[in-house]
């Protein structure tokens, strides 16, 4: 039996990243692959600071779980809005602390494709994360730009998520 392929998509909550997840889901549906949505984040540094709050800062595990839950809500919304084959694609949502570019390259080990949104406002070159991934990823990289005709669903979801 042939092993199921894997497509990795980066998700930071931007409109471009939501479009990248949608395109990753569509590509996975065509290939019969699964998708791993990665939410890389830099954990807050609470060392050396004094907090006078009524609550304790969340632990790294609590923060990671919270970020995974929000990612799952976005992914479920994209899959539901896309309907059909998108809703049937198996998806794992993973939050991992670390520099986004390095985390994405690490998670792309063994993947068939890495899909990212391009956040750079002007020009044709990708931003620093996209550029790093293009140079170091162990698989092909697709960078989705804002305004891609396929991202209408993602733009609608981003507006709903921010309201």
C-alpha positions in Angstrom: 0.0 0.0 0.0 1.4 3.4 -0.9 2.1 5.8 1.9 -0.1 9.0 2.0 1.8 12.1 1.1 2.1 15.2 3.3 1.8 18.9 2.5 3.0 21.4 5.1 1.4 24.9 5.2 2.4 27.8 7.4 -0.3 29.7 9.2 0.2 33.0 11.0 -3.3 34.3 10.8 -2.6 36.7 7.9 -4.9 36.7 4.9 -2.0 35.4 2.8 -1.5 32.5 5.1 -5.2 31.6 5.1 -5.0 31.6 1.3 -1.9 29.3 1.5 -3.8 26.8 3.8 -6.7 26.8 1.3 -4.4 26.1 -1.6 -2.6 23.4 0.5 -6.0 21.7 1.2 -6.9 21.9 -2.5 -3.6 20.4 -3.6 -3.9 17.7 -0.9 -7.4 16.8 -2.2 -6.0 16.4 -5.7 -3.0 14.3 -4.6 -4.8 12.3 -1.9 -2.4 13.7 0.7 -2.8 15.0 4.2 -2.0 18.5 5.4 0.1 19.6 8.4 -0.7 23.2 9.3 2.2 24.7 11.3 1.8 27.7 13.6 5.3 28.7 14.6 5.7 31.3 17.3 8.2 33.0 19.4 7.4 32.4 23.1 7.2 35.4 25.3 10.2 36.1 27.4 9.1 36.8 31.0 12.6 36.6 32.5 13.8 39.7 34.2 10.5 41.5 34.2 8.1 42.1 37.0 4.4 41.6 36.4 1.9 43.0 38.8 -1.2 41.1 37.6 -4.0 39.2 39.1 -3.1 36.1 37.0 -0.1 34.1 36.1 1.3 34.1 32.6 0.4 31.0 30.7 2.9 28.1 30.6 4.5 27.2 27.3 2.2 24.2 27.1 -0.9 26.3 27.6 0.2 28.8 25.1 1.0 26.1 22.5 -2.4 24.4 23.1 -4.2 27.8 22.7 -2.4 28.5 19.4 -3.2 25.1 18.1 -6.9 25.6 18.9 -7.1 28.9 17.1 -5.3 27.3 14.1 -7.8 24.4 14.1 -10.7 26.9 14.1 -9.2 28.7 11.0 -8.5 25.4 9.2 -12.0 24.1 9.9 -13.5 27.3 8.6 -11.5 27.2 5.4 -12.4 23.5 4.8 -16.1 24.1 5.5 -16.2 27.2 3.3 -14.4 25.4 0.5 -16.7 22.4 0.9 -16.5 19.2 -1.2 -13.1 17.7 -1.3 -11.5 20.3 1.0 -13.6 19.1 3.8 -12.4 15.5 3.5 -8.6 16.2 3.6 -7.0 15.0 6.8 -5.4 17.9 8.6 -3.1 18.1 11.6 -2.6 21.5 13.3 0.8 21.9 15.1 2.0 24.8 17.1 5.7 24.9 17.7 7.8 27.5 19.5 10.7 28.8 17.5 11.7 31.1 14.7 9.1 30.6 12.0 11.5 30.1 9.1 13.5 27.4 10.9 10.4 25.7 12.3 8.8 25.5 8.9 11.9 24.0 7.3 12.2 21.4 10.1 8.5 20.5 9.8 8.9 20.2 6.0 11.3 17.2 6.4 9.7 14.3 4.5 7.0 16.5 3.1 6.0 16.6 -0.6 5.4 20.4 -0.6 5.6 23.5 1.7 3.0 26.2 1.1 3.4 29.7 2.5 1.6 33.0 2.2 3.6 36.0 1.0 3.2 39.0 3.4 5.5 41.4 1.5 3.3 44.3 0.5 5.1 45.4 -2.7 7.4 43.9 -5.2 7.8 40.3 -6.4 10.3 38.9 -4.0 9.2 36.9 -1.0 9.7 38.1 2.6 12.4 36.8 4.9 10.5 33.6 6.0 9.6 32.7 2.4 13.1 33.4 1.2 14.7 31.3 3.9 12.3 28.4 3.2 13.0 28.6 -0.5 16.7 28.3 0.1 16.6 25.7 2.9 13.4 23.6 2.6 14.0 19.9 1.8 11.0 19.9 -0.6 9.4 22.2 -3.2 8.0 25.5 -1.9 4.9 27.3 -3.1 4.4 30.9 -2.1 0.9 32.3 -2.4 0.6 36.0 -2.9 -2.2 38.2 -1.8 -4.8 38.7 -4.5 -4.4 35.2 -5.9 -7.7 34.5 -7.6 -8.0 31.2 -5.5 -7.9 33.0 -2.2 -11.4 34.6 -2.1 -12.6 32.1 0.6 -9.5 32.9 2.7 -10.1 36.6 2.5 -13.7 36.2 3.6 -12.6 34.1 6.5 -9.9 36.5 7.6 -12.4 39.3 7.7 -14.7 37.2 9.8 -11.9 36.1 12.1 -10.9 39.7 12.8 -14.4 41.0 13.5 
